[in-house]
């Protein structure tokens, strides 16, 4: 039995990680286009590098919450794929082993010359002068505004092959990720967990849980075990 789970900023926010959507397009005091766009990178590379260094430093001390943990524990009984819009590593910290990061990964860097050159980061700092094996500056391995989402086709395939689809902590307004639910057949059970009920087109086999991930995910996990095992 395969479960696909789309997670968004809400589940990370419960672990203390803030997102730009908390404050009208500002992310930790910065206009998002300054720190999350190719144009911002071209204008002020030092600012962008420092911004993500601070995000990494913050993420190092963040711990998974009960939402992350409940999703990881579902692997004991089901084949679970996490499709996340989040760039932190809280799903991995919680124990999830199959995580697709749609918008990139905070603890990886990549070459500005050859996008296929991606490197794991040991610490939290990425600085000017840090270069890839071909000699070009390394940048955060983040999908910025205006860039393609390279994992989207893989995510769509995972969603379409799922027996159950869950959505956790996302407003369902950020595309293309928000469109994943449109790939799910009417016969597939769908669960949306978010305290602010996202606006989605009415469809069959859809249940809303208007609550945080920390309480909603364990609740849905219990329901799945009761119904499917």
N, C-alpha and C positions, 0 to 999 in steps of 0.2 A: 504494500500500500504506500503510494507516494504522495507526500505533502510538499507543496511549494508555498513559501512564505515571502511576501514582499514587506520589507520593513523600511521605515522612514525615520525622520529626525526625532519623532516623539519618543521612541524607545530609548534613544541615546540621551535625550534631555533628562530622562528620569535618573540617569547616572551622572548628571551634572555637566553634560556637554551641550553648550549653547549653539544655536544655529542662527543664520542670518534671518530666517523667517520669524524669529522672535521679535524683531524690532524694525519692521518696515523697510526691509532691504539693507539694513546695516548689520554687519557681522563684526562683533566686538569693536564697534565704533567706526568701522570702515565701510564705505560704499562697496558693495560686492563686486562691482566692475573694476575697482582698483586692485582687488586681491584675488579675483576668480575669473579672469578673462585673459585671452592672449594679448589684448591691448594694454591691460594693466601690467602684465609681465614685461612688455616691450618698453613701457614708460618708466617703470620703477622696479627693477628686478630685486633690489635690496629689500624694499618694502614687502614684496610678495614672499621672499624667502624667510624674512623675519616673522611674518604673519603665520606661516605654516610651522615654523619652528615653535612658536608659542602654542599653536594648536596641538602639536605633538607632545610638548611638555605637559600640557593639561591632560591629554589623553593617557599619558603614562600612569597617572595617579587615579584615573577613573576606573571604577569596578563595574562588572556586569550586574544588572539588577535581576529581579525575579522573572521578568519577561524574557531576558536573554537566556537565563538558566532553564526556564521551562521549555523553551524552543530546543535547546541543546539536549535536554532529557527526552524529548520526543524521539530522538534517534535510537533510543533503547527499543522502541516498538515499531517505528516507521522509517521509511526512506525519506529523509528530509533534505530539501534544498532551500537555503536562505538566499533570497535575492534582495540585496540591501542597497538603498540609496545613500547609506552612511559610509563615510570614509574611515571611521575609527575601526579598531580591532576588537570591540567588545563581544561580538558574536564568537570570535575565535577564543577569546579569553574564557568565555562561558563553557566552551567545549564543543561548539558546532564545528563539524568537519567538512561541510560542503557549502561554502559561502561564495556567492558571486557578488562582487562589488561593482555596481553599475557606474558609479561616479569616481572610481579610482580608490587608491589606498594611501592613507596618510603616512604609513611607515614604509613606503617605497618611493624611490626616485627613478627618473628616467631621463634618457639622453634627449637633448634638444635637437640633435642631428638625426638620430635613428630611433624612432619610437618603440622599436622592438627590443631595445636595450633597457631592461627594467631591473632595478637592484633593490634588494632588501636593505633597510637601514638599521644599523645597530643602536644608535642613540636617537636624539631628537633634533640634532642640528644638521641643516643643509645650508652651505654657505657659498658665496661667490668664489669661484676658483675650484670648486669641487667638480671634477670632470669625469666623463665616461671614458671607456677604453679607446674611443676614437678621438678623444681630445676636446669634446664639446661640453659646455656647461650642463650640469644636471638640474632638472626642474622637479617640482613636486609631481608625483604620479597621480594627478587629479584631473578629472574631466571638467574643464572650465566652460563657462557660458560661451556658446558659439562653436563648441567642438563636438565631434561625433561621439556617440556612446557606443564604444566598440563591443561591449558585452551584451548589447540589446538582443541580438539574434539568438544568442545562447539562452538568455533569460526567457525569451518568448517560447523557445522549444521546451524548456523546463516547465514553464507554466502550462503549456498545451498538453503535456504528458502527465500532468498531476491528477490524482484522484480526489484531492482536496486542495483548496486554495485559501490561504489566509492573508490578510492585510493588517499590518500592525503599525500604529503610530505614524501615519502619513496622511496628509491633507488630500491626496489624490488629485492634485492640480499640477504636479511637475511631470511633464511629458519628456521622453516617451514612456517612462516607468508607469505612469498612471493608466496608460492604455493596456497594460498587461491583463487586466481583468476582462477586457473585451475578447481575449483569446480563449476564455474559459467557457466550456459548454454549459447549457442550461441544467444538465443532469448532475453537474459537479457541485458538491457542497462548497459554499463560499462564506467566510467569516471575516467581518471587518471590525477591528478593535481600535477605537480611538475615542477620547472623551468629547471631541468636537466632531459630531457625525458628518463624515465627508459626503458631499453630494455626488452620488453615482446614479446612473440610469437604473430604474427598477428592473430586476431580473429574478428568475426563479432560483430557489435554493440559496438565498442570501440572508444571513443573519447579522445584525448589528449588535455590538457590545460597546455601549457608550461609557467607556472607562479607560483608565490608564493601562499600559502594558503590564505593569507589575501585578495587577489583579486580574486583568482580562485574559492574558495568555494562559496562566495556570488554569483558569476556568474553562477555556476552550479546549485545552489539552485534556482535561478530565472528561469533557464531553466526547472528544474524539475517541478516547480509550473505551468509554462506555458503549459507544455506537459501533465502533469498527473492530474491536478485538473480541 
